């Protein structure tokens, strides 16, 4: 760490020593014994501007207190059939670890439908996975490798991406904003695979130019299923199931359910769900589990995410109109013949 960075951390630390006790308590849940590393994450997210990083972190801590985020891992989504439906429509799971020990999260961006429950259930589930990652997965990886591991990698499968994804942009923007404001610098690299034309065109012409340089550097669009490139940083056993072989098809299903890290039957989701139910039984041993989603205050979209979402929506509509026009012209040609 350079002299300027060290000075920024010291200033930030002095400011954080002045926050109220409730905020200090939830800050402990964030830093998990590594407060300096957390301060650095928030400084990076605000280009090392101490006042802006301080405001961002204090806002995050207030959000956590107001929404009882410290206890969200004690609030299971019940009944189990509802949670299974959430898992089948919000495709994410832990497929393994990189050679350096970073958790590998697989995301079925193309096949996620988000249509089996309310927005609040999907946001609750997303935050629970974030908190489980930060409080259980990352500390465990750190102990195993003998060094502080603070981030993960994400592999996004675009198989099945269609124009109908337009309806999901609002929810995805909410989730992205929750992450950007409250879980900054938690993803080391985003690998995007199985890219259809609609995404490729939108990414190069629209999305990429809108992103900050810091964000652009984290994103790698890989050819095909990305297997060969990903095997440079992880073993075959840690590859998401949709990267195992070229033309592997659906990211929603695989021949072996234990390889499909999206499903509730996968060890990761079994461990996560059992952990949440166990934490709930500690707080309320008499039970039963309280039904209903956790209504987390949804932050307004940050300017960058809002602009990107609006631009993507506009470009997808244009693309859809062009596609329909082309189809109509092709149909006329056929009828003329």
Backbone torsions as a table, in degrees:
resi	resn	phi	psi	omega
1	UNK	NA	128.0	-178.4
2	UNK	-72.8	172.1	-177.2
3	UNK	-63.8	-42.3	-179.4
4	UNK	-64.0	-45.0	179.7
5	UNK	-63.9	-41.9	179.9
6	UNK	-63.8	-38.8	178.0
7	UNK	-65.3	-39.7	178.4
8	UNK	-63.4	-42.5	179.3
9	UNK	-63.1	-42.3	-180.0
10	UNK	-63.4	-41.2	177.4
11	UNK	-63.8	-44.5	-179.5
12	UNK	-62.0	-43.9	-179.5
13	UNK	-61.6	-40.8	178.9
14	UNK	-63.5	-39.0	178.1
15	UNK	-67.1	-40.0	-178.3
16	UNK	-69.8	-24.7	177.4
17	UNK	-67.1	-14.5	-177.3
18	UNK	-96.0	-4.4	-176.6
19	UNK	-73.5	159.0	-178.1
20	UNK	-67.8	162.1	-175.0
21	UNK	-59.2	-44.7	179.2
22	UNK	-57.0	-35.4	179.4
23	UNK	-72.9	-35.0	177.8
24	UNK	-64.4	-36.6	-179.0
25	UNK	-66.0	-47.2	179.9
26	UNK	-71.0	-26.4	175.4
27	UNK	-62.8	-35.1	177.6
28	UNK	-63.4	-36.8	177.4
29	UNK	-67.4	-28.7	178.2
30	UNK	-75.6	-50.0	-170.5
31	UNK	-83.2	-17.0	175.2
32	UNK	48.8	42.1	177.3
33	UNK	90.4	0.6	-179.8
34	UNK	-128.4	69.9	-176.3
35	UNK	-63.3	-37.1	-178.1
36	UNK	-62.8	-42.6	178.7
37	UNK	-60.6	-36.9	178.4
38	UNK	-68.2	-41.7	178.0
39	UNK	-61.2	-39.5	179.6
40	UNK	-64.1	-39.6	179.3
41	UNK	-59.6	-45.8	-178.5
42	UNK	-71.4	-32.6	175.6
43	UNK	-65.5	-42.1	177.8
44	UNK	-61.3	-39.1	-178.4
45	UNK	-66.9	-20.5	179.4
46	UNK	-119.7	32.2	173.6
47	UNK	52.8	37.7	176.2
48	UNK	63.5	23.0	174.2
49	UNK	-87.6	110.3	-172.4
50	UNK	-61.7	-50.4	179.9
51	UNK	-58.9	-40.6	-179.7
52	UNK	-69.4	-39.4	178.1
53	UNK	-65.9	-38.9	178.6
54	UNK	-63.6	-45.8	178.2
55	UNK	-61.5	-42.5	-179.6
56	UNK	-60.8	-45.1	-178.4
57	UNK	-69.0	-42.7	178.9
58	UNK	-63.4	-40.8	176.0
59	UNK	-61.4	-40.4	177.9
60	UNK	-62.8	-45.7	-179.1
61	UNK	-64.2	-40.7	177.1
62	UNK	-64.0	-39.8	177.0
63	UNK	-60.4	-41.4	179.9
64	UNK	-65.6	-43.0	-179.4
65	UNK	-67.5	-47.2	-177.1
66	UNK	-63.4	-30.0	-177.3
67	UNK	-107.2	9.0	177.4
68	UNK	53.0	44.9	-178.3
69	UNK	-65.3	-29.4	179.7
70	UNK	-59.5	-25.1	-178.5
71	UNK	-108.1	11.0	-176.1
72	UNK	-68.3	-21.8	176.8
73	UNK	-81.3	9.4	173.8
74	UNK	-118.4	20.7	-177.7
75	UNK	-128.0	82.0	-177.2
76	UNK	-68.4	148.3	171.8
77	UNK	-82.7	113.9	-177.7
78	UNK	-127.8	156.9	-1.2
79	UNK	-70.6	174.2	-176.8
80	UNK	-59.3	-35.4	179.9
81	UNK	-61.6	-35.0	177.7
82	UNK	-68.5	-42.7	179.3
83	UNK	-64.7	-38.1	177.1
84	UNK	-62.0	-39.4	178.6
85	UNK	-64.4	-38.1	176.9
86	UNK	-63.4	-45.0	180.0
87	UNK	-63.7	-35.4	-178.6
88	UNK	-76.2	-11.6	-177.8
89	UNK	-121.4	-7.8	174.2
90	UNK	-123.8	86.2	-166.2
91	UNK	-82.5	105.2	177.8
92	UNK	-154.0	145.9	178.0
93	UNK	-169.4	167.8	178.5
94	UNK	-96.5	114.3	-177.0
95	UNK	-92.8	-18.4	-179.7
96	UNK	159.8	-148.7	-176.6
97	UNK	-139.1	152.7	175.2
98	UNK	-75.0	171.4	178.8
99	UNK	-63.8	-21.8	178.2
100	UNK	-91.6	-0.3	175.9
101	UNK	95.8	5.2	178.9
102	UNK	-78.8	134.0	176.9
103	UNK	-61.3	143.0	178.5
104	UNK	-110.3	112.5	178.0
105	UNK	-101.0	126.6	177.7
106	UNK	-97.0	137.3	-178.1
107	UNK	-131.5	123.3	177.7
108	UNK	-89.4	75.9	-174.4
109	UNK	-63.7	-35.1	-176.3
110	UNK	-74.8	-35.5	-175.4
111	UNK	-99.8	-4.2	176.8
112	UNK	-69.1	125.3	-175.4
113	UNK	-106.0	-24.5	179.5
114	UNK	50.3	41.0	-174.6
115	UNK	-124.8	15.5	-178.0
116	UNK	-107.7	-2.0	-178.8
117	UNK	-158.6	176.5	179.9
118	UNK	-75.5	163.7	178.2
119	UNK	-54.5	-38.7	-175.8
120	UNK	-62.6	-36.3	177.8
121	UNK	-65.6	-41.2	-179.3
122	UNK	-67.8	-39.7	177.5
123	UNK	-66.6	-43.1	177.8
124	UNK	-58.3	-48.5	-179.5
125	UNK	-61.3	-41.9	-179.9
126	UNK	-62.3	-45.9	-179.5
127	UNK	-65.7	-38.0	178.5
128	UNK	-62.1	-40.9	177.5
129	UNK	-65.1	-40.7	176.3
130	UNK	-58.7	-48.2	-176.1
131	UNK	-68.1	-39.1	178.0
132	UNK	-65.3	-40.0	175.5
133	UNK	-57.9	-48.5	-173.3
134	UNK	-76.5	-32.2	-176.2
135	UNK	-95.7	-22.5	-175.4
136	UNK	-121.6	-56.4	-173.6
137	UNK	-65.2	-53.0	-177.0
138	UNK	-66.5	-43.8	175.5
139	UNK	-60.0	-38.7	178.3
140	UNK	-64.1	-44.0	178.0
141	UNK	-63.6	-37.6	179.4
142	UNK	-63.8	-43.1	179.4
143	UNK	-65.2	-40.2	-178.1
144	UNK	-65.2	-39.0	-175.0
145	UNK	-99.0	-2.5	175.3
146	UNK	69.4	23.7	176.1
147	UNK	-151.0	160.8	-176.1
148	UNK	-77.8	110.8	177.0
149	UNK	-102.0	121.9	-171.1
150	UNK	-117.4	-6.0	-173.9
151	UNK	-140.5	172.0	-179.6
152	UNK	-128.9	176.7	168.6
153	UNK	-117.7	151.4	179.9
154	UNK	-125.2	134.8	177.4
155	UNK	-113.8	114.3	-176.2
156	UNK	-100.8	121.0	178.3
157	UNK	-95.0	119.0	-177.9
158	UNK	-93.9	6.4	177.0
159	UNK	-54.2	132.3	176.7
160	UNK	86.9	0.2	-179.6
161	UNK	-64.3	127.2	-178.0
162	UNK	-132.0	172.0	177.5
163	UNK	-62.4	-22.1	179.2
164	UNK	-65.1	-14.6	177.4
165	UNK	-61.7	-14.6	178.7
166	UNK	-53.7	-36.2	-177.3
167	UNK	-71.9	-15.3	-177.2
168	UNK	-96.5	-7.1	-173.4
169	UNK	-59.5	-39.4	-179.1
170	UNK	-61.3	-47.9	179.7
171	UNK	-64.1	-43.1	180.0
172	UNK	-64.0	-33.9	177.1
173	UNK	-67.7	-38.9	177.0
174	UNK	-60.7	-49.3	-179.0
175	UNK	-62.4	-42.7	179.0
176	UNK	-62.3	-40.1	-179.9
177	UNK	-67.9	-40.2	175.6
178	UNK	-56.6	-44.5	-179.7
179	UNK	-66.6	-47.5	-175.8
180	UNK	-62.9	-38.1	-176.3
181	UNK	-85.1	-26.4	-171.4
182	UNK	-122.7	-15.0	179.6
183	UNK	-133.9	53.8	-175.2
184	UNK	-69.3	149.8	173.7
185	UNK	57.5	34.0	178.2
186	UNK	-95.7	-11.8	178.1
187	UNK	-113.8	120.2	-178.3
188	UNK	-73.5	-46.2	-178.9
189	UNK	-148.7	142.4	171.9
190	UNK	-106.5	120.5	174.7
191	UNK	-104.9	125.4	-177.8
192	UNK	-111.0	124.9	-174.1
193	UNK	-129.1	169.1	179.7
194	UNK	50.7	54.2	-171.3
195	UNK	-85.7	120.0	175.2
196	UNK	-81.3	168.3	-177.1
197	UNK	-58.7	-40.3	-176.0
198	UNK	-59.3	-38.0	178.9
199	UNK	-76.1	-43.2	-177.4
200	UNK	-57.4	-45.5	-179.1
201	UNK	-66.3	-43.9	-178.1
202	UNK	-67.6	-37.6	-178.2
203	UNK	-65.2	-49.8	-175.5
204	UNK	-69.8	-40.2	-171.9
205	UNK	-90.9	-26.5	-170.2
206	UNK	-120.1	-59.0	-169.7
207	UNK	-72.2	-52.3	-174.4
208	UNK	-54.0	-45.0	179.8
209	UNK	-63.4	-22.2	-177.9
210	UNK	-83.4	-19.0	-174.6
211	UNK	-79.0	150.6	173.7
212	UNK	-67.9	153.6	-178.6
213	UNK	-58.2	-38.9	179.6
214	UNK	-60.0	-38.2	179.7
215	UNK	-75.7	-41.9	-179.6
216	UNK	-57.8	-38.5	-177.6
217	UNK	-65.5	-20.7	-178.0
218	UNK	-85.6	-13.5	-172.1
219	UNK	-103.8	127.4	176.4
220	UNK	-126.4	119.7	175.8
221	UNK	-92.1	115.2	-173.9
222	UNK	-98.5	151.2	177.4
223	UNK	-72.2	144.1	177.3
224	UNK	57.6	-138.2	-179.1
225	UNK	-84.4	-1.9	175.1
226	UNK	78.2	5.6	-172.8
227	UNK	-55.2	-52.5	-174.3
228	UNK	-61.9	-41.6	179.7
229	UNK	-69.0	-41.3	-177.8
230	UNK	-69.2	-30.1	178.9
231	UNK	-67.6	-11.9	175.3
232	UNK	-74.6	-23.3	-176.6
233	UNK	-116.9	-8.2	179.5
234	UNK	-147.7	159.6	176.8
235	UNK	-79.1	162.9	-178.3
236	UNK	-56.3	-38.6	-177.3
237	UNK	-63.0	-23.1	-179.3
238	UNK	-93.3	-7.4	177.8
239	UNK	-62.6	135.6	170.7
240	UNK	-57.5	150.5	-174.6
241	UNK	-59.2	-28.1	-178.6
242	UNK	-80.6	-1.7	177.3
243	UNK	-109.2	3.4	-173.5
244	UNK	-67.3	-34.4	179.3
245	UNK	-154.4	153.2	179.1
246	UNK	-62.1	139.6	179.4
247	UNK	68.9	29.4	-176.6
248	UNK	-69.3	-11.2	173.0
249	UNK	81.5	-131.7	-169.5
250	UNK	-65.5	137.1	172.7
251	UNK	-88.9	-7.3	-177.7
252	UNK	-81.9	-35.5	-175.9
253	UNK	-131.4	154.1	171.8
254	UNK	-141.2	163.5	-176.8
255	UNK	-61.7	-36.0	-179.6
256	UNK	-110.3	115.0	-175.1
257	UNK	-63.3	-27.0	179.3
258	UNK	-71.2	-19.0	176.1
259	UNK	-84.1	-22.4	-178.5
260	UNK	-83.6	99.3	-173.0
261	UNK	-76.7	-0.3	177.2
262	UNK	-78.6	-35.3	-169.9
263	UNK	-71.2	150.9	177.8
264	UNK	-62.2	-21.6	-179.4
265	UNK	-79.4	-10.6	178.5
266	UNK	-69.5	143.7	-178.2
267	UNK	-51.6	-39.6	-179.7
268	UNK	-59.5	-49.1	-177.4
269	UNK	-72.4	-31.1	174.6
270	UNK	-63.4	-44.7	179.2
271	UNK	-65.1	-43.2	179.5
272	UNK	-62.2	-49.0	-176.9
273	UNK	-66.3	-40.4	177.7
274	UNK	-66.4	-36.2	177.6
275	UNK	-62.7	-45.3	-178.9
276	UNK	-64.5	-43.5	179.5
277	UNK	-65.7	-36.3	177.9
278	UNK	-66.0	-43.5	178.4
279	UNK	-62.7	-37.1	178.2
280	UNK	-65.2	-37.8	-179.3
281	UNK	-69.8	-26.7	176.9
282	UNK	-70.9	-42.1	-179.1
283	UNK	-73.0	-41.6	-179.0
284	UNK	-130.9	76.9	-174.8
285	UNK	-61.7	-24.0	-178.9
286	UNK	-75.7	-22.4	-179.0
287	UNK	59.6	-167.1	-9.2
288	UNK	-76.1	175.9	179.1
289	UNK	-66.0	140.0	178.3
290	UNK	-73.9	128.7	178.5
291	UNK	-87.7	160.0	-178.4
292	UNK	106.8	149.8	-177.5
293	UNK	-78.6	158.2	172.8
294	UNK	-83.1	122.6	-179.0
295	UNK	-91.7	92.4	179.0
296	UNK	-83.5	136.8	176.4
297	UNK	-61.7	123.3	-177.4
298	UNK	-91.9	117.3	-178.0
299	UNK	-67.6	152.8	173.8
300	UNK	-67.4	144.9	-177.5
301	UNK	-62.3	136.9	173.7
302	UNK	-63.7	156.0	-174.2
303	UNK	-55.0	-43.9	-176.7
304	UNK	-64.0	-47.5	-178.6
305	UNK	-64.1	-39.2	-179.4
306	UNK	-64.2	-44.3	179.5
307	UNK	-63.6	-42.8	-179.6
308	UNK	-63.3	-45.5	-178.9
309	UNK	-60.4	-45.5	-179.5
310	UNK	-64.5	-40.1	-178.9
311	UNK	-67.5	-43.9	178.6
312	UNK	-60.6	-44.3	-180.0
313	UNK	-58.9	-44.7	-179.6
314	UNK	-64.0	-44.7	-177.4
315	UNK	-68.6	-37.3	178.0
316	UNK	-64.6	-38.0	177.4
317	UNK	-64.2	-41.8	177.6
318	UNK	-62.5	-44.2	-179.8
319	UNK	-61.0	-42.6	179.3
320	UNK	-63.5	-41.7	178.9
321	UNK	-64.5	-41.5	178.9
322	UNK	-64.5	-41.0	-179.6
323	UNK	-63.8	-44.1	179.7
324	UNK	-64.6	-38.0	178.4
325	UNK	-64.5	-44.2	178.8
326	UNK	-61.7	-43.3	179.2
327	UNK	-62.1	-39.2	179.9
328	UNK	-66.0	-42.8	179.4
329	UNK	-64.3	-40.2	178.4
330	UNK	-63.4	-38.0	179.9
331	UNK	-66.1	-39.0	178.5
332	UNK	-64.9	-39.5	179.2
333	UNK	-62.4	-42.6	179.1
334	UNK	-62.3	-43.0	-179.1
335	UNK	-68.0	-33.1	178.1
336	UNK	-67.1	-33.2	179.7
337	UNK	-76.4	NA	NA
